[in-house]
Amino acid sequence: MTDFSHLDALQGRLAREQDRLTNAKNENERSFRVREIAACEREIANEYKFLGIKPVSLDDILMSDDELLRELTA
């Protein structure tokens, strides 16, 4: 079974950095957070490559009500 713990940690870090950017008090801090977010996004992309998987998009997981009902009754 594939271990996704590092990917999960990176995604948590990205979410925290995005929150910190939202709460940044000055331009210097905003600039730093933007760089940290970009670095984290690159690290996440590399982790996906390392794991040999691709990120899941909303298009991959969204389904219509009819599709959902078919899946639930199958």
N, C-alpha and C positions, 0 to 999 in steps of 0.2 A: 504494500500500500504506500502511495506517495505521501511524503510528509510536507504539508503545506504551512507549517508553523512559521517559517521565515517569511513567506509571502504574506501571511496574515499579519505578522509584526510590521512589515513594511507598509501595508495598507493602513494599519492603525497609525503609524508614524505620519503618513501622508495626511490623514484626516486631522491629526493634531496640528500639523504645520499649517493646514488650511484654516483651522480655527485661529491659530496664532496670527496669521496674516490678516484675518478679519478684525482682530483686536489690536493690530499694530498701532502704535501711538505716533510714530514719525516716519519720514521717508526712508531714513537709514534702516530702520527695523523692517519696513515693508520690502525694501530691496533685498535684505538678507533672507527674509521668508520666501520671496519669489525664487531666489537661488536654491534654497533648501528644498522647495517643492519640486523644482526642475530636476535636482539631483535624485530625489526620492522617486520621481516618475521614471527616470532612467534606470534606477536600481530595480524597480518593479518590472520594467520591460525585460531587463536581463534575467531576472528570476523566472519569468515566464519561459524565456528561452532555455534556461538551465533545466527547468522542469519538463520541457518539451510539450508545453500546452500553449493555447492561445487564450487571451482574455475573452470572457463571455460578454456579449453586448445585450442590450435590451431586446434588440431584434431577434436574438437567438432564443430568448426565454419567454417573450410575450406570446400569448395565444388568445384566440377569440373565445367567447363564451362557449360556443359550440365545440371547439377543440378541447376546452377544459372539461366539459361535460362528458365527451367521449373518453377522455383519459380517466376520469373518475369512475366511469361505469365499466371500463374494460377489465 
